[in-house]
Amino acid sequence: MRTTIRIEDEIMKELLTLTKRKKKTEAITFAIADFLKRKGKEKLLDIKGKMRLHSNWRKLRHAELKEE
């Protein structure tokens, strides 16, 4: 998808430096992908302790793998 955006020069320079990318498109794509990955991890951490796993989850997983 082609998109036109305006980014301040200083911000772009810092992004290029931090991401160690040479092209602006690569740096922006990397930064967005990293942001999305971090948000996904945050969502997982938010549910930490809210789910109850059976104490025999290893046995259940082993049985599940045998069925495949």
Buried (B, 14 or more C-beta within 10 A) or exposed (E): EEEEEEEEEEEEEEBBEEBEBEEEEEBBEBBEEEEEEEEEEEEEEEEEEEEEEEEEEEEEEEEEEEEE
